[in-house]
Amino acid sequence: MSPALIGFLVCFAVGPLICAALLRLPARTWVLLALSVSVVICVTLALRWRLAGGDQALISLVALWLAWVLAVAMVAQAFKARLRAPRQRRWLTVAALLSTTLPWFGLATAQMMS
């Protein structure tokens, strides 16, 4: 399987699935705290591994992607705690799931420019 196809599947399938699972959690303070700590950990690991070569550079990229998905889920959870109308919550979920795919467009743009 080509790396581009793997990246596509991760961005368009795995990311929205992770976000959807996290959005099913209750909109509570402990969920937001856990998500924020997870984002900080992922970014810290990505920064630690960014200068390493080979597989660690790929792990750094995956950690950054996961931090993005977790951050999107965290923001959506924060809004979900404030919204009461089912229609607004549904649109929030759709927007969050679509937002998890944004890193793919950055990767595709960078690949086109190189």
Buried (B, 14 or more C-beta within 10 A) or exposed (E): EEEEEEBBEBBEEBBBEBBBEBBEBEBEEEBBEBBBEBBEBBBEBBEEBBEEEEEBEEBBBBBBBBBBBBBBBBBBBBBBBEBEEEEEBEEBBEEBBEBBBBBBEEBBEEEEEE
